[in-house]
């Protein structure tokens, strides 16, 4: 067997050495580039932090709070920004508006806070969906009838919208369901109407089931009704004496209603008795004539995130948390100075209740005890 000449071996070793040096130089260049990028990113973060601090302290606290929120959205693991944002909110920035003002008559927001639906009563029924942060319109549709309320479905993409209004010239209650996103959550060029039905007299509310396939409605001189979106039929068509009806038999007007998070139960309330009730969608009464707010009437009722409780608001100037299976009161009454128009649980864990009142304030309460947690927020 022949052997390579010593000169050839030296040349090979020299080539290997040069290749190793080249790789080392490349690795060093990459590391230096990464360090420069990291330093640039840190400098940008420091500038952003200084700008946000300046905005929060002196110039524009609303914009500063939004910048903190955007920074946290971009990096959910940024605990420093998260703690700074929570401190800012706790110190009072949460009482500041976080969006541009909207001038429509009715509004609803998606559960993730990204989009707002807006409707008008006096311009032929313009329906808009806007970006909640920028106010930019992402979808607009002329419904042809005055819009007296709007709402989103609670599926992951919030694909469906429900509008309620008045059909002219008859002035019957009109409920319509629109699909404004496709199955992947992309916004459609033109919203598609997927359901429409008439309600006797004026419609006070319409809420989509969590999966968007059914609608709970209530109106003047009417019980609550559960409708199938695609067919426009009410449930329980086989019961001639109580076709599709849920809710309080001795309430003349069904003012409010909602779905349980799992879509198996509905809660309704109204006037003049001030009672509320929980039914399964097939008609079984779970809480029959829940404890009354008195003659003031129930203006709002909502389930907790786990479905174990409801909170009702009333014309009598109070709200109350109730056990959704026994109907017993939980904690103290939540007392305002005037009519309480709305009450909602914290959607994350249900540990707090937010109420809004005709006294011009929004208040935050402990859902278990009924104790106030913060000073009232004055609505401008």
C-alpha positions in Angstrom: 0.0 0.0 0.0 1.4 3.4 -0.9 1.8 6.2 1.6 0.9 9.9 1.2 4.0 12.0 1.1 4.7 14.1 4.2 4.2 17.3 2.3 0.7 16.2 1.3 -0.2 15.4 4.9 1.0 18.8 6.0 -1.1 20.4 3.3 -4.2 18.5 4.5 -3.7 19.4 8.1 -3.2 23.1 7.1 -6.5 23.0 5.2 -8.3 21.5 8.2 -6.8 24.2 10.4 -7.9 26.9 8.0 -11.4 25.5 7.9 -11.6 25.3 11.7 -10.4 28.9 12.0 -13.0 30.0 9.4 -15.8 28.3 11.3 -14.6 29.8 14.6 -14.6 33.3 12.9 -18.1 32.7 11.6 -19.3 31.7 15.0 -17.6 34.7 16.6 -19.3 37.0 14.0 -22.7 35.4 14.7 -22.2 35.8 18.4 -21.2 39.5 18.1 -24.2 40.1 15.8 -26.5 38.5 18.4 -25.0 40.6 21.1 -25.5 43.8 19.1 -29.1 42.8 18.4 -29.6 42.1 22.1 -28.1 45.4 23.1 -30.3 47.2 20.5 -33.3 45.4 21.8 -32.5 46.3 25.4 -31.9 49.9 24.4 -35.2 50.0 22.6 -36.9 48.4 25.7 -35.3 51.0 27.9 -36.4 53.9 25.6 -39.9 52.4 25.5 -39.9 52.1 29.3 -38.8 55.7 29.7 -41.4 56.8 27.2 -44.2 54.8 28.9 -43.1 56.2 32.3 -43.2 59.7 30.9 -46.6 59.2 29.3 -48.0 57.6 32.5 -46.6 60.3 34.7 -47.0 63.5 32.8 -48.3 63.7 29.2 -50.8 60.9 28.2 -51.6 58.3 30.8 -54.1 56.6 28.5 -51.5 56.1 25.7 -48.9 55.0 28.3 -51.3 52.3 29.6 -52.0 51.1 26.1 -48.3 50.9 25.3 -47.7 48.7 28.4 -50.6 46.5 27.4 -49.2 46.1 23.8 -45.8 45.3 25.1 -47.2 42.6 27.3 -49.2 41.2 24.4 -46.0 40.9 22.4 -44.2 39.0 25.2 -46.5 37.2 27.6 -43.4 36.2 29.6 -42.3 39.8 30.4 -43.1 39.8 34.1 -41.6 43.3 34.6 -44.0 44.8 32.1 -46.9 42.8 33.6 -46.1 44.0 37.1 -45.8 47.6 35.9 -49.1 47.4 34.0 -50.9 45.9 37.0 -49.5 48.5 39.3 -50.6 51.2 36.9 -54.1 49.8 36.7 -54.3 49.4 40.4 -53.3 53.0 41.0 -56.2 54.2 38.9 -55.3 54.1 35.2 -58.1 51.6 34.8 -60.6 54.4 35.2 -59.3 56.1 32.1 -60.8 55.2 28.7 -58.7 52.7 26.7 -60.4 53.3 23.3 -61.5 56.2 21.2 -65.1 57.4 21.9 -67.9 55.8 19.9 -71.1 57.7 19.1 -73.5 54.9 18.2 -76.5 54.1 20.3 -75.6 50.5 21.3 -72.3 48.6 21.7 -71.0 45.1 22.7 -67.4 43.9 23.1 -65.9 40.5 22.4 -64.7 38.5 25.4 -61.0 39.0 24.4 -61.6 42.7 24.2 -60.3 43.0 20.6 -63.5 44.1 18.8 -66.6 46.3 19.5 -69.9 45.9 17.7 -71.9 49.2 17.3 -75.5 49.8 16.1 -77.6 52.9 15.5 -81.3 53.4 15.9 -81.8 56.5 13.8 -79.9 56.0 10.5 -81.5 52.9 8.9 -79.6 50.5 11.1 -75.9 50.8 10.5 -74.0 47.8 12.0 -70.2 48.3 12.5 -67.5 46.2 14.0 -64.4 48.2 15.0 -60.9 47.5 16.4 -61.3 48.2 20.1 -57.9 49.9 20.4 -57.7 52.0 17.3 -61.4 52.6 16.5 -60.8 51.4 12.9 -63.9 50.0 11.2 -63.2 46.4 10.1 -66.8 45.6 9.0 -69.9 47.7 8.2 -73.4 46.7 7.1 -76.7 48.5 6.6 -79.4 46.4 8.2 -82.3 48.4 6.9 -84.0 48.6 10.3 -83.2 50.6 13.5 -80.8 48.6 15.7 -81.7 48.6 19.4 -79.0 46.2 20.6 -76.0 44.1 19.5 -74.1 41.1 20.9 -71.3 38.6 20.0 -71.3 34.8 20.2 -68.7 33.5 22.7 -67.1 30.8 20.5 -63.3 31.2 20.1 -63.5 33.4 17.0 -66.7 35.3 18.0 -67.9 34.4 14.5 -71.5 35.5 14.9 -73.3 38.7 15.8 -76.9 39.2 16.9 -78.8 42.4 16.4 -82.2 43.3 17.7 -84.4 46.1 16.5 -87.7 47.2 15.1 -89.3 46.0 11.9 -91.1 49.0 10.2 -93.9 49.9 9.7 -95.3 47.1 11.9 -93.0 47.9 14.8 -92.6 44.2 15.7 -89.4 43.1 17.4 -86.8 42.0 14.8 -83.9 39.7 15.7 -81.2 38.9 13.1 -78.0 36.8 13.3 -75.0 37.6 11.2 -71.8 35.7 10.4 -68.9 38.2 10.1 -66.0 35.8 10.3 -65.2 32.5 8.5 -64.4 29.2 10.3 -60.7 30.2 10.6 -61.6 33.5 12.2 -60.9 35.7 9.2 -63.1 38.7 8.7 -65.5 38.3 5.8 -65.7 41.0 3.0 -69.5 41.0 3.5 -71.3 39.7 6.6 -73.8 37.0 5.9 -77.3 36.9 7.5 -77.8 33.3 8.9 -81.0 33.8 10.9 -83.9 36.2 11.2 -87.2 36.1 13.1 -89.9 38.3 14.5 -90.8 38.8 18.2 -94.1 40.0 19.4 -93.9 43.6 20.5 -90.6 45.3 21.4 -87.5 43.1 22.0 -85.5 44.0 25.1 -82.6 41.6 24.6 -81.2 38.8 22.4 -78.3 36.6 23.4 -76.5 34.0 21.3 -75.8 30.6 22.9 -72.1 29.9 23.4 -71.9 28.0 20.1 -74.0 30.5 18.2 -76.6 28.1 17.1 -79.5 29.4 19.3 -80.8 32.7 20.6 -82.5 33.6 23.8 -84.8 36.6 23.5 -87.2 38.5 25.7 -89.6 41.3 25.2 -92.6 43.4 26.1 -95.6 41.4 27.3 -93.6 38.3 26.5 -91.8 35.3 28.1 -88.3 34.4 27.2 -88.0 32.4 24.0 -85.2 30.1 22.8 -84.8 30.1 19.0 -82.9 27.9 16.6 -80.8 30.2 14.4 -80.8 28.3 11.2 -84.5 27.4 11.1 -86.0 30.3 13.1 -88.1 27.9 15.1 -88.5 28.0 18.9 -87.6 25.0 21.0 -90.2 22.7 22.5 -92.6 23.1 19.6 -94.6 20.1 20.8 -96.0 21.9 23.9 -99.1 23.7 22.6 -99.7 25.6 25.8 -96.1 26.8 26.3 -94.4 26.8 22.9 -90.7 27.6 23.3 -91.3 29.6 26.4 -88.9 29.9 29.3 -88.9 32.4 32.2 -91.1 33.8 34.9 -94.8 33.3 34.3 -95.8 36.2 36.5 -93.4 38.7 35.0 -95.2 40.9 32.5 -92.1 41.9 30.6 -88.9 39.8 30.3 -86.2 42.5 30.5 -83.1 40.4 30.7 -81.7 36.9 30.1 -78.5 35.0 29.5 -77.0 31.6 28.8 -74.9 29.5 31.2 -71.3 29.0 30.0 -72.0 25.4 28.9 -75.1 26.4 27.0 -77.5 24.1 28.8 -79.4 26.6 31.0 -80.9 30.1 30.6 -81.6 32.7 33.3 -84.3 35.3 32.8 -85.7 38.2 34.9 -88.2 41.0 34.4 -91.0 43.2 35.7 -93.1 44.0 37.6 -92.5 41.3 40.2 -88.7 41.6 40.2 -88.2 37.8 40.1 -85.7 35.8 38.2 -85.6 32.1 37.1 -83.3 29.5 35.7 -84.4 26.9 33.2 -82.8 24.2 31.2 -83.3 24.7 27.5 -85.7 21.7 27.4 -87.9 23.4 29.9 -86.9 22.0 33.3 -87.1 24.6 36.1 -83.9 24.7 38.2 -84.7 27.8 40.2 -88.4 28.7 40.1 -89.2 32.3 41.0 -85.9 33.1 42.6 -85.9 35.5 45.5 -87.3 38.9 44.5 -85.8 42.3 44.3 -89.3 43.6 45.0 -91.5 45.6 42.7 -88.5 47.3 41.0 -87.9 44.6 38.5 -84.7 42.8 37.3 -82.7 44.8 34.8 -79.8 42.4 34.3 -78.8 38.8 35.1 -75.5 37.0 34.3 -73.9 33.6 35.1 -70.5 33.3 36.8 -67.8 31.7 34.6 -68.3 28.3 36.2 -72.1 28.5 36.0 -72.5 28.0 39.7 -73.9 31.5 40.5 -75.8 34.3 38.9 -75.8 38.0 39.7 -78.9 40.1 39.2 -79.3 43.9 39.0 -82.5 45.8 39.7 -84.5 49.0 39.6 -84.4 48.9 43.4 -80.8 50.3 43.3 -79.1 47.0 44.3 -77.4 43.9 42.8 -77.2 40.5 44.4 -75.2 37.3 43.8 -77.2 34.1 44.0 -76.6 30.3 44.1 -77.6 29.2 40.6 -78.9 25.8 41.9 -80.6 26.7 45.2 -81.6 30.3 44.6 -80.1 31.4 47.9 -78.4 34.7 48.3 -74.6 34.8 48.5 -73.0 37.7 50.4 -74.5 41.1 51.0 -76.6 43.2 48.6 -74.5 45.5 46.4 -76.0 48.9 47.0 -76.0 51.9 44.6 -77.8 55.2 44.9 -80.1 54.6 41.9 -81.2 52.0 39.5 -78.5 49.3 38.8 -78.6 48.8 35.1 -76.0 46.1 34.7 -73.9 43.6 36.7 -71.2 41.2 35.5 -68.8 38.7 37.0 -65.0 38.9 36.4 -64.8 36.6 33.4 -61.5 35.0 34.5 -62.5 33.5 37.9 -65.8 35.1 39.0 -64.2 36.5 42.1 -65.4 40.0 41.6 -68.6 41.7 40.3 -68.7 44.9 38.3 -71.9 47.0 38.5 -73.1 50.1 36.6 -75.8 52.4 37.9 -77.9 55.4 37.0 -76.1 57.2 39.8 -73.2 57.6 37.3 -70.8 55.2 38.9 -69.2 51.8 38.1 -68.3 49.8 41.2 -66.2 46.6 41.8 -67.3 44.2 44.6 -66.1 41.0 46.2 -68.5 38.3 44.7 -68.3 36.2 47.9 -68.9 38.8 50.6 -70.5 41.7 48.8 -67.8 44.1 50.1 -66.7 47.0 47.8 -63.1 46.6 46.6 -62.4 50.0 45.1 -63.7 53.5 45.3 -66.5 54.1 42.7 -65.4 54.9 39.1 -67.2 58.1 38.0 -68.5 57.8 34.5 -67.9 61.0 32.5 
